[in-house]
Amino acid sequence: MKLIYFLSFIPFIGMLGFLPLANKVEPLVLGMPFIMFWMALWVILTSVVIGVIYKLDPRNKEVNSK
């Protein structure tokens, strides 16, 4: 398995691994409880990580060059 595919574990670890540490109501961030902000942040970061994996994957360069 290629090293770049291990990047896909980052959202899993961030969303579920650190969830017990982020399980708080206070402080409010952008008007949301911290736990809700944490989950919304990781939804966005998951999209970023998947985009990075897509750009770094050499198989996508072969398909896009045709």
N, C-alpha and C positions, 0 to 999 in steps of 0.2 A: 504494500500500500504506500502511496506516495506521501511525502511529508506534508504537502499542502492540504491533504484531506484531513489531517489532524486538526486543522483550523476549525473544522465543523464541530469539534467538541467544546470550543470556547463558549458558544451560546448555551450549550447544555450545562456546562459547569457554572457559568454566570447566573443563569436563570434558576437552576435547581440546587446547585452546590452551595451557593451563598445565600439562599433563601432564608435559612434560619437566622442568619446574621442581619438580614434586612427586614425581618418580620417586626416592624414597628409602625405605630400610627403617627407618632411625632418624630421628626419634624414634618411639617407640611411643605411639599415642594411643588411649586406651580399650582397650589390649591388642592393638591392630591395628597392623601396619606403616603408615607414613604414607600410602603409595600406596593402600592398601585403605580407609583412613579418608577420603581425598580423594574416592575414587569413591563411597563410601556417602554422604558429605556432599552431593555433587552430585546424587545420586538424590533425596534429600529436597528440596534446593533447587529442582530441576526441577519438582517437584510444587507448590512454593510459587509459582514464577514462572508456571506455567500457571494456577494459581488466581487470581493477580493479573490476568493477561490476561483471564480469564473475567469477572472482576468489572468490569474497565474497558471491556470491549467493549459498545458501545451496542446492538448487535443482540441481545444476551442480555437486556437490559432490556425490549425489546419483546416477546420470547417469554415472559418470566416475568410480565409484567403482565396477560396474558390470563386 
